[in-house]
Amino acid sequence: MIAKPLLAFLLAAAALPATAAGQAPPGPPGPPPGNGTDLPTSPGTEPAFVPPGTATAIPDASGPGLLSNGTVALNRAQRSFSLRIACQGNGKIRVRAKRVASRDLATARYRCTQGRATARFKTTRKLAKRLTSRRSAAATAIVSQAGKPTRLYFDLTAGRKNADSRGFWTDGHLDCAQGYLVEPDFTAKSPTPISTRGWVAWYTPATGWHWLGNAGENAGRWNTWTATVGGVAQFHPNGAPVPVPWAMGPIGVPAGRGIHAVGVYEIIYWVAGRPDHHWQYVNAGTTGAVASGAPNQYCVYP
């Protein structure tokens, strides 16, 4: 199941223009908050119209954040793995993976030096064996720094290449200049209830990757639609060929911080009441990845 190319959709709003300035991140952010483990219940009645978008702003984050592409590999021989973060002080990290164990996989303390830290973990033989049999699991790092917990999300793999090969939806985009995260026009072979959730991940050298949803930092509400062979039914009122998709925005961006921003969309296809969850990036620009010829990962704000 893929998203149908977006034909045309722009909303007018004042926002900061994007430029090519700023220090590039070490890679894209990886999975959004929850990483597919906090799915909603099967939806009820879908709306008959597209509600207004949600105005929001990237906050002045100061806590720890990931410095990776969201994928961490287990050294199976040593039962160890490491996590590199941006930090503002020394702290402790607990790592959990719901689908591997009900308890912590491992814990480690870290020392923050020049705003960077590498936490090194070692798990038990039993848990390493479980992870190896699964090959990959959604993991959460609970970082305790200055008495405040922060959750960071990543994929913990065993037997897979340590790289993020996550692709792009064929439409939908993060409009860098206008400040809107435009939803893809998702399709299905037959009318299917779907739940979707959009995110903007932003990076600064001081704080690493952080996430903004339509309910604030690390918080997003699911929208419910109906995917059809022609796209999301609610985006095509009276069968109109040109979609009018939902969008999050306008999104305010603080100036002077060298921010890199990435758009992400999650979707759940509800098949016989069971969730089929996927997430991918969206193009940074005014069109979807297919329409623009090739995807661009980042919007950049000086």
N, C-alpha and C positions, 0 to 999 in steps of 0.2 A: 504494500500500500504506500503510495507516494503522494506528494502534494502537487496540485495542478499549478502550472506557471501563472503568476499574478499578471494581469493585463495592465491595470492602471489604478493607482490609488495614492493620493497625497493629501494630507491635511495641512492647513496653514497654521504655523505657530512660531513664535520667536524662540530661537535656541542658538547656542554657540556653534560657529562653524568648525568643522574638523580639519586638522592639518596633519602633516607628516612629522610633526615635532614630537619629542619625548623619547624616553628610553624604552625600548621594546621589551615586552615580557619574555620569559624563558620559553613560553609555549602557551597554547590556548588553555582555558580554565578547567576543562574536563567536565564531569557530571554536575548538574545543578543540585541545589539542596534537596535532600531526601534520596537522591539517586535511585528512584524507582521503588523505594521501600515504604513510602508514606502515601500510598494511593488512596483515593476516595472510595466510598461505596458506590455501587452501581447507580447511575444517575436516574432521575425521574423524567419529568416532562421537559423537553428542550424549549428554549424561548422561540417565539415566532419572529423576533426582530433582533437586530444587533444593538446592544446598549452602548452608551457613550464610553469612550476610552477612559483610562484612569491617569490623571495627571500626577506626576511624582517627581522626585529629584534624587540624584545620587548623594548620599549623605557624606559627611566628613568623617569617614571611618578611621579608626586608630588602632584597632586590634590586630591580632595575628592573621595571616593569610597564606595560602599555598604558594609555593614557588615551583610549580611543575606543570605538566600537561594533564594532570588528573589521573595518571596511571602509575602505580608503584608495584614493583616486581619482588616476589619472595625468592630469596636464595634458599632453594630447597635443601641443599647440603647442610647449611648452617641454621636453617629455620629462622632466618633473619630478614629484615627489611628496614629501610630508612625513609624518613619523611623530612623534606627540606621546607622551611617556612620563613616568612618575614616575621620579625618579632620586635617587641619593644621592651622586653625584660625576660629574665629566666622563668622557667615554668615546668609543667608536667603535662604529658599527653597520655590519654587512654585511647586505644583503638578498638572499635567494635565492628562486627559484621554479622547482622542478624541471621543471615542464611547459612552461616558457618557455626556459630555458637551463641548461646544466650548470655554468656559472660564475656569479659574483655579478652581480646586476642592477645594483647600485650600492653605493657605500660613502659614509659621511659621519661626521664627528666632531661631537660636540655638547658644549655647555657647560651644566652643571646649575646653575640659578638658583632658589633657594627651592623645591627639590624637584621642579622641572619642567624639561623640555627639549624642544625641537623640532628634530629632525634633518631636514635638507633634502637630497634626493637628485636626481641627474640621470643618466639612463641613455643608452645609445647609440641612434642612429636605428634600427639593426637590431633591437635588443631591444624598443624602443618599438613598432615595427611588428608584431613577433611578439605582444606583449601585446595590441595593438589588435585583431589578427585573432582572438584568443581571447576578448576582451572581459573575462575575469576569470580570475585564477589564484590558487591557494593559495600564500601567501608566508610566509617565515620571516625574522625579523630576529634576527641573532646579535649581541647587545649585549655588548661587552667593557667592563666597568667594574671598576676596581681589580684588573685581571688575571683576573677571573672571567667566563666566558661565560654568558649567559642567552639562551634562545630564546623569542621572542615570535611568536605566530601571528596572521595576518590575511589578508584577501582584498584583493588588489590588482586594481583594476578600471580599464577604459578604455572609455568610451562608455556607462557605466552610472551611474545616480544614486548619489551617495555616501550610502547609507543602509542600515541593516541591517533587512531585512524578514523575517528568519527567524522562523518561527512556533513553535507549541507542539504537542507530541504530544497526542493526544486523551485520554490518561491517563498514569499515572505521575506522581510528584510529589516535591518536596523538602519533607519534613515539618519545618517550622521548629522546632516545640516538641520533638518526639521525636528529631530528629537522624538521620533515615533518608532516603536517596535511593532511592525505590521505582521499580523498572523498569516501563515500559509493557508491556501485554499485547499484543505485536505480532501482527498477523494477516497472512495471505496467502491467495490464492484457492485454492491447493493446497499440501500439505505442502512446506515449503521450508526448507533449512538456513539459519540466520542466525547472525551473530556480533554481539554487542552490547558496548558499553563505556560506563559512566557516569562523569560528572565533576561536581565541585562547583567552580565558579569563585568566588573571594572577592576583595573589593575593600576597600582602605583608602585614604584620601587620601594617605598617605605612600608606599605601594608600588604603587598601581594594581591591575590585575587579575592574579591568580595562579590556578593550577589544581591541584586535588587529585584523584587517581584512586585506585583500589583497591590500587595498588602504591606510593603516596606522591605527593609533589609532582611534577607533570608526567609521571607514570608511571601507566599503567593496563593491566591484563590484559583480554583479550577473553574473554567467555563465549560458549559455543556452545549453541544451542537449536534447536527445530523450530517454525517458525511455521505455523499452520493457520488455516482459516477461522474457527475458534472461539477463537483466541488461541494463546499459546505452549503447546505440548503439555505440557511439564514443569510448567507452572503450574497444570494442571488434572488432577491425578492421578485415574485411573479415570473421567475425563470429568466431574469435579466442575464445576458451573457457576460457582462463585466461585473466582477465581484466587488462588493463593498465590505471588506473584512474588518474585523475588530482590531484595534490597535491600542497599545499601552503608551500613554504620553499625553501631552508633551513631557519630556524628561529633562529636568534641569541638570546642568553639569557644572560643578565648581571650576572656576578658571585657575590657572597657575599651578596645577598639580601634575601635569604631564600624564593625563589619564588615557589609557587604552580601554576600549569598551567592546564587548562581544555580545551578540544576540543569540539566544537559545530558545527553542520551543520543544515542550514535551507534548506527547499525545497518548491517550489511551483509547484503543478500539475496544468497545464492549461487545464481545462475541458470546452469545448465550449467557450474558451476565458476568462473564469472566474478563479480567483486564489483560490486554495485550499492550504493554508499555514500550514506548520508543522515545528517544530524544536525539536532536541534531542541532547544529548551528544554522544560523541564517546569514545571508550575505550582508556585509556592511556597505551600504550605499542606497541608491534610490530604486533599485530593482532587485528581483530575485536572482539567485545564482545562475539559472539557465538563461534568463533574459539578458543578463549582463555579460554572458559569455564565459565568465570564470568567477568563482567566489572570491571575495575579499574578506579576510578574517576580522580586521579591526577598524573601528572608528577611533581617531586619535584627537585629543583635545589638549592644547598647550596650557 
